[in-house]
Amino acid sequence: MLTVTTALVLAALTLPQQRSLDRTFVCPEKLADDAARLTTITRYMDDYARLDPAATVNDRLAYRDKLLAKHHCAPDGDKAQYTFPQT
C-alpha cells in the first residue's frame, strides 16, 4: 500500500517584505488611544495580506508578535481586543 502525503507549506515573507512591515511598525503603547491602535493594526493586517494573500490571520498575528519583541514594546501595551475575519 502506497500512501502519498501532501503538505501545504506557506512561503514566509521575503526579506524586503519583512522590512516593509518593520518600517511602518509602531509599538501600541506609543499610540495616543485605542482608535489609533485599531487603525494601526488594521493597516498592518491589510499590508501583510497584500504582501502574502495566502497568509492566515494567525500567520499575521504571529509575525506581529515578532515585531512587538523586536521593537521592545511593552508586554501589556496592547490591551485592546481585536476581531478579524479569517480572510
PDB file of N, CA, C and O in Angstrom:
ATOM      1  N   MET A   1       0.832  -1.170   0.000  1.00  0.00           N
ATOM      2  CA  MET A   1       0.000   0.000   0.000  1.00  0.00           C
ATOM      3  C   MET A   1       0.883   1.241   0.000  1.00  0.00           C
ATOM      4  O   MET A   1       1.810   1.360   0.802  1.00  0.00           O
ATOM      5  N   LEU A   2       0.585   2.154  -0.903  1.00  0.00           N
ATOM      6  CA  LEU A   2       1.354   3.382  -1.039  1.00  0.00           C
ATOM      7  C   LEU A   2       0.518   4.545  -0.532  1.00  0.00           C
ATOM      8  O   LEU A   2      -0.616   4.744  -0.967  1.00  0.00           O
ATOM      9  N   THR A   3       1.077   5.299   0.376  1.00  0.00           N
ATOM     10  CA  THR A   3       0.382   6.460   0.911  1.00  0.00           C
ATOM     11  C   THR A   3       1.129   7.708   0.486  1.00  0.00           C
ATOM     12  O   THR A   3       2.340   7.818   0.681  1.00  0.00           O
ATOM     13  N   VAL A   4       0.412   8.632  -0.087  1.00  0.00           N
ATOM     14  CA  VAL A   4       1.023   9.888  -0.511  1.00  0.00           C
ATOM     15  C   VAL A   4       0.512  10.988   0.414  1.00  0.00           C
ATOM     16  O   VAL A   4      -0.692  11.177   0.588  1.00  0.00           O
ATOM     17  N   THR A   5       1.452  11.694   0.991  1.00  0.00           N
ATOM     18  CA  THR A   5       1.101  12.793   1.874  1.00  0.00           C
ATOM     19  C   THR A   5       1.546  14.094   1.227  1.00  0.00           C
ATOM     20  O   THR A   5       2.695  14.233   0.808  1.00  0.00           O
ATOM     21  N   THR A   6       0.638  15.028   1.150  1.00  0.00           N
ATOM     22  CA  THR A   6       0.966  16.327   0.591  1.00  0.00           C
ATOM     23  C   THR A   6       0.871  17.356   1.701  1.00  0.00           C
ATOM     24  O   THR A   6      -0.157  17.489   2.365  1.00  0.00           O
ATOM     25  N   ALA A   7       1.941  18.066   1.885  1.00  0.00           N
ATOM     26  CA  ALA A   7       1.950  19.112   2.911  1.00  0.00           C
ATOM     27  C   ALA A   7       1.913  20.469   2.224  1.00  0.00           C
ATOM     28  O   ALA A   7       2.646  20.726   1.269  1.00  0.00           O
ATOM     29  N   LEU A   8       1.058  21.309   2.726  1.00  0.00           N
ATOM     30  CA  LEU A   8       0.980  22.666   2.214  1.00  0.00           C
ATOM     31  C   LEU A   8       1.945  23.514   3.024  1.00  0.00           C
ATOM     32  O   LEU A   8       1.781  23.684   4.232  1.00  0.00           O
ATOM     33  N   VAL A   9       2.942  24.037   2.350  1.00  0.00           N
ATOM     34  CA  VAL A   9       3.926  24.864   3.020  1.00  0.00           C
ATOM     35  C   VAL A   9       3.750  26.291   2.522  1.00  0.00           C
ATOM     36  O   VAL A   9       3.927  26.579   1.338  1.00  0.00           O
ATOM     37  N   LEU A  10       3.402  27.168   3.437  1.00  0.00           N
ATOM     38  CA  LEU A  10       3.230  28.559   3.062  1.00  0.00           C
ATOM     39  C   LEU A  10       4.584  29.246   3.048  1.00  0.00           C
ATOM     40  O   LEU A  10       5.393  29.077   3.960  1.00  0.00           O
ATOM     41  N   ALA A  11       4.815  30.011   2.014  1.00  0.00           N
ATOM     42  CA  ALA A  11       6.071  30.737   1.909  1.00  0.00           C
ATOM     43  C   ALA A  11       6.105  31.845   2.954  1.00  0.00           C
ATOM     44  O   ALA A  11       5.117  32.538   3.196  1.00  0.00           O
ATOM     45  N   ALA A  12       7.262  31.982   3.555  1.00  0.00           N
ATOM     46  CA  ALA A  12       7.444  33.070   4.514  1.00  0.00           C
ATOM     47  C   ALA A  12       7.607  34.374   3.750  1.00  0.00           C
ATOM     48  O   ALA A  12       7.856  34.385   2.545  1.00  0.00           O
ATOM     49  N   LEU A  13       7.462  35.454   4.470  1.00  0.00           N
ATOM     50  CA  LEU A  13       7.682  36.746   3.846  1.00  0.00           C
ATOM     51  C   LEU A  13       9.129  36.861   3.400  1.00  0.00           C
ATOM     52  O   LEU A  13      10.037  36.370   4.071  1.00  0.00           O
ATOM     53  N   THR A  14       9.336  37.501   2.285  1.00  0.00           N
ATOM     54  CA  THR A  14      10.704  37.760   1.835  1.00  0.00           C
ATOM     55  C   THR A  14      11.315  38.840   2.726  1.00  0.00           C
ATOM     56  O   THR A  14      10.600  39.536   3.448  1.00  0.00           O
ATOM     57  N   LEU A  15      12.622  38.975   2.671  1.00  0.00           N
ATOM     58  CA  LEU A  15      13.291  39.992   3.473  1.00  0.00           C
ATOM     59  C   LEU A  15      12.803  41.406   3.137  1.00  0.00           C
ATOM     60  O   LEU A  15      12.567  42.188   4.058  1.00  0.00           O
ATOM     61  N   PRO A  16      12.643  41.766   1.863  1.00  0.00           N
ATOM     62  CA  PRO A  16      12.090  43.095   1.566  1.00  0.00           C
ATOM     63  C   PRO A  16      10.669  43.291   2.107  1.00  0.00           C
ATOM     64  O   PRO A  16      10.310  44.390   2.530  1.00  0.00           O
ATOM     65  N   GLN A  17       9.870  42.232   2.094  1.00  0.00           N
ATOM     66  CA  GLN A  17       8.519  42.329   2.651  1.00  0.00           C
ATOM     67  C   GLN A  17       8.573  42.524   4.167  1.00  0.00           C
ATOM     68  O   GLN A  17       7.820  43.325   4.720  1.00  0.00           O
ATOM     69  N   GLN A  18       9.458  41.799   4.830  1.00  0.00           N
ATOM     70  CA  GLN A  18       9.627  41.961   6.270  1.00  0.00           C
ATOM     71  C   GLN A  18      10.056  43.388   6.601  1.00  0.00           C
ATOM     72  O   GLN A  18       9.546  43.995   7.543  1.00  0.00           O
ATOM     73  N   ARG A  19      10.992  43.914   5.824  1.00  0.00           N
ATOM     74  CA  ARG A  19      11.466  45.287   6.050  1.00  0.00           C
ATOM     75  C   ARG A  19      10.346  46.295   5.852  1.00  0.00           C
ATOM     76  O   ARG A  19      10.260  47.287   6.577  1.00  0.00           O
ATOM     77  N   SER A  20       9.493  46.044   4.876  1.00  0.00           N
ATOM     78  CA  SER A  20       8.366  46.936   4.619  1.00  0.00           C
ATOM     79  C   SER A  20       7.450  47.013   5.832  1.00  0.00           C
ATOM     80  O   SER A  20       7.042  48.104   6.234  1.00  0.00           O
ATOM     81  N   LEU A  21       7.123  45.865   6.419  1.00  0.00           N
ATOM     82  CA  LEU A  21       6.277  45.843   7.608  1.00  0.00           C
ATOM     83  C   LEU A  21       6.993  46.452   8.812  1.00  0.00           C
ATOM     84  O   LEU A  21       6.381  47.149   9.620  1.00  0.00           O
ATOM     85  N   ASP A  22       8.281  46.185   8.922  1.00  0.00           N
ATOM     86  CA  ASP A  22       9.067  46.685  10.045  1.00  0.00           C
ATOM     87  C   ASP A  22       9.158  48.216  10.031  1.00  0.00           C
ATOM     88  O   ASP A  22       9.090  48.854  11.081  1.00  0.00           O
ATOM     89  N   ARG A  23       9.309  48.790   8.853  1.00  0.00           N
ATOM     90  CA  ARG A  23       9.442  50.252   8.731  1.00  0.00           C
ATOM     91  C   ARG A  23       8.223  51.000   9.248  1.00  0.00           C
ATOM     92  O   ARG A  23       8.352  52.097   9.792  1.00  0.00           O
ATOM     93  N   THR A  24       7.060  50.424   9.084  1.00  0.00           N
ATOM     94  CA  THR A  24       5.830  51.128   9.464  1.00  0.00           C
ATOM     95  C   THR A  24       5.301  50.711  10.834  1.00  0.00           C
ATOM     96  O   THR A  24       4.274  51.219  11.284  1.00  0.00           O
ATOM     97  N   PHE A  25       5.997  49.792  11.497  1.00  0.00           N
ATOM     98  CA  PHE A  25       5.522  49.269  12.777  1.00  0.00           C
ATOM     99  C   PHE A  25       5.755  50.268  13.903  1.00  0.00           C
ATOM    100  O   PHE A  25       6.827  50.867  13.999  1.00  0.00           O
ATOM    101  N   VAL A  26       4.746  50.445  14.755  1.00  0.00           N
ATOM    102  CA  VAL A  26       4.826  51.312  15.932  1.00  0.00           C
ATOM    103  C   VAL A  26       4.287  50.521  17.121  1.00  0.00           C
ATOM    104  O   VAL A  26       3.241  49.878  17.030  1.00  0.00           O
ATOM    105  N   CYS A  27       5.014  50.577  18.237  1.00  0.00           N
ATOM    106  CA  CYS A  27       4.534  49.896  19.445  1.00  0.00           C
ATOM    107  C   CYS A  27       3.184  50.482  19.860  1.00  0.00           C
ATOM    108  O   CYS A  27       2.996  51.698  19.822  1.00  0.00           O
ATOM    109  N   PRO A  28       2.253  49.627  20.253  1.00  0.00           N
ATOM    110  CA  PRO A  28       0.912  50.089  20.612  1.00  0.00           C
ATOM    111  C   PRO A  28       0.910  51.139  21.725  1.00  0.00           C
ATOM    112  O   PRO A  28       0.109  52.073  21.698  1.00  0.00           O
ATOM    113  N   GLU A  29       1.804  50.985  22.698  1.00  0.00           N
ATOM    114  CA  GLU A  29       1.805  51.922  23.822  1.00  0.00           C
ATOM    115  C   GLU A  29       2.264  53.324  23.434  1.00  0.00           C
ATOM    116  O   GLU A  29       2.075  54.273  24.195  1.00  0.00           O
ATOM    117  N   LYS A  30       2.860  53.457  22.265  1.00  0.00           N
ATOM    118  CA  LYS A  30       3.307  54.775  21.803  1.00  0.00           C
ATOM    119  C   LYS A  30       2.200  55.524  21.054  1.00  0.00           C
ATOM    120  O   LYS A  30       2.361  56.693  20.702  1.00  0.00           O
ATOM    121  N   LEU A  31       1.090  54.850  20.817  1.00  0.00           N
ATOM    122  CA  LEU A  31      -0.030  55.484  20.117  1.00  0.00           C
ATOM    123  C   LEU A  31      -0.956  56.164  21.110  1.00  0.00           C
ATOM    124  O   LEU A  31      -1.043  55.770  22.273  1.00  0.00           O
ATOM    125  N   ALA A  32      -1.640  57.185  20.637  1.00  0.00           N
ATOM    126  CA  ALA A  32      -2.422  58.065  21.512  1.00  0.00           C
ATOM    127  C   ALA A  32      -3.592  57.376  22.213  1.00  0.00           C
ATOM    128  O   ALA A  32      -3.848  57.630  23.390  1.00  0.00           O
ATOM    129  N   ASP A  33      -4.298  56.510  21.498  1.00  0.00           N
ATOM    130  CA  ASP A  33      -5.519  55.938  22.073  1.00  0.00           C
ATOM    131  C   ASP A  33      -5.898  54.664  21.329  1.00  0.00           C
ATOM    132  O   ASP A  33      -5.217  54.252  20.390  1.00  0.00           O
ATOM    133  N   ASP A  34      -7.000  54.046  21.763  1.00  0.00           N
ATOM    134  CA  ASP A  34      -7.445  52.800  21.140  1.00  0.00           C
ATOM    135  C   ASP A  34      -7.807  52.987  19.672  1.00  0.00           C
ATOM    136  O   ASP A  34      -7.602  52.079  18.866  1.00  0.00           O
ATOM    137  N   ALA A  35      -8.339  54.144  19.316  1.00  0.00           N
ATOM    138  CA  ALA A  35      -8.678  54.385  17.911  1.00  0.00           C
ATOM    139  C   ALA A  35      -7.421  54.342  17.049  1.00  0.00           C
ATOM    140  O   ALA A  35      -7.436  53.772  15.958  1.00  0.00           O
ATOM    141  N   ALA A  36      -6.339  54.938  17.529  1.00  0.00           N
ATOM    142  CA  ALA A  36      -5.073  54.917  16.793  1.00  0.00           C
ATOM    143  C   ALA A  36      -4.515  53.497  16.728  1.00  0.00           C
ATOM    144  O   ALA A  36      -3.973  53.081  15.705  1.00  0.00           O
ATOM    145  N   ARG A  37      -4.654  52.754  17.832  1.00  0.00           N
ATOM    146  CA  ARG A  37      -4.172  51.360  17.837  1.00  0.00           C
ATOM    147  C   ARG A  37      -4.973  50.507  16.861  1.00  0.00           C
ATOM    148  O   ARG A  37      -4.404  49.674  16.156  1.00  0.00           O
ATOM    149  N   LEU A  38      -6.270  50.704  16.815  1.00  0.00           N
ATOM    150  CA  LEU A  38      -7.113  49.946  15.888  1.00  0.00           C
ATOM    151  C   LEU A  38      -6.768  50.290  14.439  1.00  0.00           C
ATOM    152  O   LEU A  38      -6.677  49.401  13.592  1.00  0.00           O
ATOM    153  N   THR A  39      -6.580  51.558  14.161  1.00  0.00           N
ATOM    154  CA  THR A  39      -6.186  51.985  12.810  1.00  0.00           C
ATOM    155  C   THR A  39      -4.855  51.360  12.410  1.00  0.00           C
ATOM    156  O   THR A  39      -4.689  50.894  11.283  1.00  0.00           O
ATOM    157  N   THR A  40      -3.921  51.355  13.335  1.00  0.00           N
ATOM    158  CA  THR A  40      -2.574  50.834  13.054  1.00  0.00           C
ATOM    159  C   THR A  40      -2.593  49.323  12.817  1.00  0.00           C
ATOM    160  O   THR A  40      -1.973  48.845  11.867  1.00  0.00           O
ATOM    161  N   ILE A  41      -3.292  48.567  13.660  1.00  0.00           N
ATOM    162  CA  ILE A  41      -3.294  47.115  13.460  1.00  0.00           C
ATOM    163  C   ILE A  41      -4.096  46.741  12.209  1.00  0.00           C
ATOM    164  O   ILE A  41      -3.763  45.773  11.525  1.00  0.00           O
ATOM    165  N   THR A  42      -5.135  47.494  11.913  1.00  0.00           N
ATOM    166  CA  THR A  42      -5.897  47.229  10.690  1.00  0.00           C
ATOM    167  C   THR A  42      -5.015  47.465   9.470  1.00  0.00           C
ATOM    168  O   THR A  42      -5.034  46.675   8.526  1.00  0.00           O
ATOM    169  N   ARG A  43      -4.246  48.543   9.485  1.00  0.00           N
ATOM    170  CA  ARG A  43      -3.327  48.826   8.381  1.00  0.00           C
ATOM    171  C   ARG A  43      -2.277  47.720   8.262  1.00  0.00           C
ATOM    172  O   ARG A  43      -1.966  47.271   7.159  1.00  0.00           O
ATOM    173  N   TYR A  44      -1.727  47.279   9.415  1.00  0.00           N
ATOM    174  CA  TYR A  44      -0.747  46.194   9.421  1.00  0.00           C
ATOM    175  C   TYR A  44      -1.347  44.926   8.800  1.00  0.00           C
ATOM    176  O   TYR A  44      -0.728  44.302   7.939  1.00  0.00           O
ATOM    177  N   MET A  45      -2.547  44.553   9.239  1.00  0.00           N
ATOM    178  CA  MET A  45      -3.184  43.343   8.727  1.00  0.00           C
ATOM    179  C   MET A  45      -3.426  43.448   7.221  1.00  0.00           C
ATOM    180  O   MET A  45      -3.218  42.483   6.486  1.00  0.00           O
ATOM    181  N   ASP A  46      -3.861  44.611   6.771  1.00  0.00           N
ATOM    182  CA  ASP A  46      -4.093  44.824   5.335  1.00  0.00           C
ATOM    183  C   ASP A  46      -2.787  44.774   4.547  1.00  0.00           C
ATOM    184  O   ASP A  46      -2.728  44.176   3.473  1.00  0.00           O
ATOM    185  N   ASP A  47      -1.745  45.402   5.082  1.00  0.00           N
ATOM    186  CA  ASP A  47      -0.442  45.391   4.410  1.00  0.00           C
ATOM    187  C   ASP A  47       0.108  43.979   4.304  1.00  0.00           C
ATOM    188  O   ASP A  47       0.615  43.587   3.253  1.00  0.00           O
ATOM    189  N   TYR A  48       0.012  43.207   5.390  1.00  0.00           N
ATOM    190  CA  TYR A  48       0.505  41.826   5.379  1.00  0.00           C
ATOM    191  C   TYR A  48      -0.290  41.008   4.360  1.00  0.00           C
ATOM    192  O   TYR A  48       0.289  40.225   3.607  1.00  0.00           O
ATOM    193  N   ALA A  49      -1.597  41.186   4.333  1.00  0.00           N
ATOM    194  CA  ALA A  49      -2.444  40.444   3.387  1.00  0.00           C
ATOM    195  C   ALA A  49      -2.084  40.788   1.949  1.00  0.00           C
ATOM    196  O   ALA A  49      -2.120  39.922   1.074  1.00  0.00           O
ATOM    197  N   ARG A  50      -1.740  42.035   1.702  1.00  0.00           N
ATOM    198  CA  ARG A  50      -1.332  42.446   0.356  1.00  0.00           C
ATOM    199  C   ARG A  50       0.006  41.786  -0.020  1.00  0.00           C
ATOM    200  O   ARG A  50       0.201  41.388  -1.168  1.00  0.00           O
ATOM    201  N   LEU A  51       0.917  41.675   0.945  1.00  0.00           N
ATOM    202  CA  LEU A  51       2.226  41.077   0.684  1.00  0.00           C
ATOM    203  C   LEU A  51       2.145  39.560   0.545  1.00  0.00           C
ATOM    204  O   LEU A  51       2.870  38.968  -0.255  1.00  0.00           O
ATOM    205  N   ASP A  52       1.268  38.932   1.318  1.00  0.00           N
ATOM    206  CA  ASP A  52       1.127  37.470   1.300  1.00  0.00           C
ATOM    207  C   ASP A  52      -0.349  37.103   1.423  1.00  0.00           C
ATOM    208  O   ASP A  52      -0.831  36.812   2.518  1.00  0.00           O
ATOM    209  N   PRO A  53      -1.062  37.115   0.308  1.00  0.00           N
ATOM    210  CA  PRO A  53      -2.509  36.844   0.336  1.00  0.00           C
ATOM    211  C   PRO A  53      -2.880  35.477   0.910  1.00  0.00           C
ATOM    212  O   PRO A  53      -4.005  35.295   1.377  1.00  0.00           O
ATOM    213  N   ALA A  54      -1.969  34.525   0.886  1.00  0.00           N
ATOM    214  CA  ALA A  54      -2.265  33.182   1.391  1.00  0.00           C
ATOM    215  C   ALA A  54      -2.116  33.093   2.916  1.00  0.00           C
ATOM    216  O   ALA A  54      -2.507  32.092   3.517  1.00  0.00           O
ATOM    217  N   ALA A  55      -1.566  34.111   3.530  1.00  0.00           N
ATOM    218  CA  ALA A  55      -1.338  34.078   4.982  1.00  0.00           C
ATOM    219  C   ALA A  55      -2.654  34.129   5.740  1.00  0.00           C
ATOM    220  O   ALA A  55      -3.592  34.826   5.354  1.00  0.00           O
ATOM    221  N   THR A  56      -2.697  33.377   6.821  1.00  0.00           N
ATOM    222  CA  THR A  56      -3.884  33.390   7.677  1.00  0.00           C
ATOM    223  C   THR A  56      -3.766  34.522   8.694  1.00  0.00           C
ATOM    224  O   THR A  56      -2.709  35.136   8.836  1.00  0.00           O
ATOM    225  N   VAL A  57      -4.846  34.784   9.387  1.00  0.00           N
ATOM    226  CA  VAL A  57      -4.817  35.774  10.459  1.00  0.00           C
ATOM    227  C   VAL A  57      -3.783  35.358  11.502  1.00  0.00           C
ATOM    228  O   VAL A  57      -3.055  36.202  12.026  1.00  0.00           O
ATOM    229  N   ASN A  58      -3.716  34.071  11.805  1.00  0.00           N
ATOM    230  CA  ASN A  58      -2.732  33.589  12.778  1.00  0.00           C
ATOM    231  C   ASN A  58      -1.312  33.850  12.309  1.00  0.00           C
ATOM    232  O   ASN A  58      -0.458  34.207  13.121  1.00  0.00           O
ATOM    233  N   ASP A  59      -1.032  33.680  11.009  1.00  0.00           N
ATOM    234  CA  ASP A  59       0.291  33.993  10.463  1.00  0.00           C
ATOM    235  C   ASP A  59       0.618  35.468  10.692  1.00  0.00           C
ATOM    236  O   ASP A  59       1.721  35.816  11.115  1.00  0.00           O
ATOM    237  N   ARG A  60      -0.346  36.311  10.408  1.00  0.00           N
ATOM    238  CA  ARG A  60      -0.135  37.757  10.521  1.00  0.00           C
ATOM    239  C   ARG A  60       0.109  38.157  11.977  1.00  0.00           C
ATOM    240  O   ARG A  60       0.994  38.962  12.268  1.00  0.00           O
ATOM    241  N   LEU A  61      -0.680  37.590  12.882  1.00  0.00           N
ATOM    242  CA  LEU A  61      -0.513  37.935  14.295  1.00  0.00           C
ATOM    243  C   LEU A  61       0.779  37.356  14.869  1.00  0.00           C
ATOM    244  O   LEU A  61       1.391  37.967  15.745  1.00  0.00           O
ATOM    245  N   ALA A  62       1.197  36.194  14.392  1.00  0.00           N
ATOM    246  CA  ALA A  62       2.455  35.605  14.858  1.00  0.00           C
ATOM    247  C   ALA A  62       3.634  36.493  14.451  1.00  0.00           C
ATOM    248  O   ALA A  62       4.565  36.695  15.230  1.00  0.00           O
ATOM    249  N   TYR A  63       3.587  37.016  13.234  1.00  0.00           N
ATOM    250  CA  TYR A  63       4.670  37.900  12.811  1.00  0.00           C
ATOM    251  C   TYR A  63       4.611  39.222  13.577  1.00  0.00           C
ATOM    252  O   TYR A  63       5.649  39.805  13.890  1.00  0.00           O
ATOM    253  N   ARG A  64       3.414  39.687  13.875  1.00  0.00           N
ATOM    254  CA  ARG A  64       3.267  40.907  14.675  1.00  0.00           C
ATOM    255  C   ARG A  64       3.886  40.707  16.055  1.00  0.00           C
ATOM    256  O   ARG A  64       4.510  41.623  16.591  1.00  0.00           O
ATOM    257  N   ASP A  65       3.722  39.521  16.633  1.00  0.00           N
ATOM    258  CA  ASP A  65       4.354  39.221  17.923  1.00  0.00           C
ATOM    259  C   ASP A  65       5.875  39.360  17.823  1.00  0.00           C
ATOM    260  O   ASP A  65       6.523  39.853  18.747  1.00  0.00           O
ATOM    261  N   LYS A  66       6.433  38.923  16.701  1.00  0.00           N
ATOM    262  CA  LYS A  66       7.887  39.060  16.495  1.00  0.00           C
ATOM    263  C   LYS A  66       8.281  40.528  16.427  1.00  0.00           C
ATOM    264  O   LYS A  66       9.314  40.927  16.965  1.00  0.00           O
ATOM    265  N   LEU A  67       7.456  41.329  15.765  1.00  0.00           N
ATOM    266  CA  LEU A  67       7.749  42.759  15.675  1.00  0.00           C
ATOM    267  C   LEU A  67       7.625  43.436  17.043  1.00  0.00           C
ATOM    268  O   LEU A  67       8.417  44.318  17.374  1.00  0.00           O
ATOM    269  N   LEU A  68       6.637  43.026  17.832  1.00  0.00           N
ATOM    270  CA  LEU A  68       6.493  43.572  19.188  1.00  0.00           C
ATOM    271  C   LEU A  68       7.760  43.308  20.004  1.00  0.00           C
ATOM    272  O   LEU A  68       8.234  44.189  20.720  1.00  0.00           O
ATOM    273  N   ALA A  69       8.300  42.107  19.895  1.00  0.00           N
ATOM    274  CA  ALA A  69       9.523  41.758  20.626  1.00  0.00           C
ATOM    275  C   ALA A  69      10.728  42.511  20.053  1.00  0.00           C
ATOM    276  O   ALA A  69      11.539  43.050  20.806  1.00  0.00           O
ATOM    277  N   LYS A  70      10.844  42.549  18.742  1.00  0.00           N
ATOM    278  CA  LYS A  70      11.979  43.209  18.101  1.00  0.00           C
ATOM    279  C   LYS A  70      12.055  44.688  18.471  1.00  0.00           C
ATOM    280  O   LYS A  70      13.142  45.233  18.660  1.00  0.00           O
ATOM    281  N   HIS A  71      10.895  45.330  18.573  1.00  0.00           N
ATOM    282  CA  HIS A  71      10.845  46.763  18.871  1.00  0.00           C
ATOM    283  C   HIS A  71      10.787  47.043  20.378  1.00  0.00           C
ATOM    284  O   HIS A  71      10.634  48.190  20.798  1.00  0.00           O
ATOM    285  N   HIS A  72      10.910  45.982  21.186  1.00  0.00           N
ATOM    286  CA  HIS A  72      10.910  46.106  22.650  1.00  0.00           C
ATOM    287  C   HIS A  72       9.659  46.820  23.157  1.00  0.00           C
ATOM    288  O   HIS A  72       9.728  47.683  24.032  1.00  0.00           O
ATOM    289  N   CYS A  73       8.531  46.448  22.595  1.00  0.00           N
ATOM    290  CA  CYS A  73       7.260  47.037  23.025  1.00  0.00           C
ATOM    291  C   CYS A  73       6.916  46.523  24.420  1.00  0.00           C
ATOM    292  O   CYS A  73       7.324  45.430  24.811  1.00  0.00           O
ATOM    293  N   ALA A  74       6.167  47.321  25.156  1.00  0.00           N
ATOM    294  CA  ALA A  74       5.743  46.921  26.497  1.00  0.00           C
ATOM    295  C   ALA A  74       4.894  45.654  26.394  1.00  0.00           C
ATOM    296  O   ALA A  74       4.041  45.558  25.511  1.00  0.00           O
ATOM    297  N   PRO A  75       5.113  44.683  27.279  1.00  0.00           N
ATOM    298  CA  PRO A  75       4.368  43.427  27.200  1.00  0.00           C
ATOM    299  C   PRO A  75       2.856  43.608  27.280  1.00  0.00           C
ATOM    300  O   PRO A  75       2.112  42.823  26.692  1.00  0.00           O
ATOM    301  N   ASP A  76       2.397  44.614  27.987  1.00  0.00           N
ATOM    302  CA  ASP A  76       0.957  44.815  28.106  1.00  0.00           C
ATOM    303  C   ASP A  76       0.514  46.101  27.410  1.00  0.00           C
ATOM    304  O   ASP A  76      -0.511  46.685  27.762  1.00  0.00           O
ATOM    305  N   GLY A  77       1.292  46.532  26.427  1.00  0.00           N
ATOM    306  CA  GLY A  77       0.999  47.793  25.754  1.00  0.00           C
ATOM    307  C   GLY A  77      -0.211  47.761  24.850  1.00  0.00           C
ATOM    308  O   GLY A  77      -0.755  48.812  24.510  1.00  0.00           O
ATOM    309  N   ASP A  78      -0.638  46.593  24.460  1.00  0.00           N
ATOM    310  CA  ASP A  78      -1.770  46.470  23.551  1.00  0.00           C
ATOM    311  C   ASP A  78      -2.880  45.712  24.254  1.00  0.00           C
ATOM    312  O   ASP A  78      -2.957  44.487  24.158  1.00  0.00           O
ATOM    313  N   LYS A  79      -3.734  46.426  24.954  1.00  0.00           N
ATOM    314  CA  LYS A  79      -4.783  45.794  25.745  1.00  0.00           C
ATOM    315  C   LYS A  79      -6.092  45.658  24.985  1.00  0.00           C
ATOM    316  O   LYS A  79      -7.016  44.995  25.457  1.00  0.00           O
ATOM    317  N   ALA A  80      -6.181  46.266  23.833  1.00  0.00           N
ATOM    318  CA  ALA A  80      -7.433  46.203  23.057  1.00  0.00           C
ATOM    319  C   ALA A  80      -7.618  44.784  22.508  1.00  0.00           C
ATOM    320  O   ALA A  80      -6.644  44.093  22.208  1.00  0.00           O
ATOM    321  N   GLN A  81      -8.848  44.370  22.384  1.00  0.00           N
ATOM    322  CA  GLN A  81      -9.187  43.065  21.807  1.00  0.00           C
ATOM    323  C   GLN A  81      -9.615  43.284  20.366  1.00  0.00           C
ATOM    324  O   GLN A  81     -10.490  44.106  20.095  1.00  0.00           O
ATOM    325  N   TYR A  82      -9.010  42.562  19.452  1.00  0.00           N
ATOM    326  CA  TYR A  82      -9.302  42.710  18.035  1.00  0.00           C
ATOM    327  C   TYR A  82      -9.995  41.465  17.499  1.00  0.00           C
ATOM    328  O   TYR A  82      -9.712  40.352  17.941  1.00  0.00           O
ATOM    329  N   THR A  83     -10.876  41.649  16.572  1.00  0.00           N
ATOM    330  CA  THR A  83     -11.536  40.545  15.886  1.00  0.00           C
ATOM    331  C   THR A  83     -11.419  40.784  14.398  1.00  0.00           C
ATOM    332  O   THR A  83     -11.803  41.843  13.901  1.00  0.00           O
ATOM    333  N   PHE A  84     -10.887  39.800  13.679  1.00  0.00           N
ATOM    334  CA  PHE A  84     -10.704  39.920  12.236  1.00  0.00           C
ATOM    335  C   PHE A  84     -11.338  38.724  11.550  1.00  0.00           C
ATOM    336  O   PHE A  84     -11.300  37.614  12.082  1.00  0.00           O
ATOM    337  N   PRO A  85     -11.907  38.929  10.402  1.00  0.00           N
ATOM    338  CA  PRO A  85     -12.417  37.771   9.644  1.00  0.00           C
ATOM    339  C   PRO A  85     -11.259  36.918   9.181  1.00  0.00           C
ATOM    340  O   PRO A  85     -10.151  37.429   9.014  1.00  0.00           O
ATOM    341  N   GLN A  86     -11.475  35.665   8.974  1.00  0.00           N
ATOM    342  CA  GLN A  86     -10.419  34.728   8.592  1.00  0.00           C
ATOM    343  C   GLN A  86     -10.160  34.768   7.097  1.00  0.00           C
ATOM    344  O   GLN A  86      -9.906  33.724   6.496  1.00  0.00           O
ATOM    345  N   THR A  87     -10.216  35.930   6.482  1.00  0.00           N
ATOM    346  CA  THR A  87      -9.926  36.041   5.040  1.00  0.00           C
ATOM    347  C   THR A  87      -8.750  36.917   4.793  1.00  0.00           C
ATOM    348  O   THR A  87      -8.365  37.122   3.642  1.00  0.00           O
TER     349      THR A  87
END
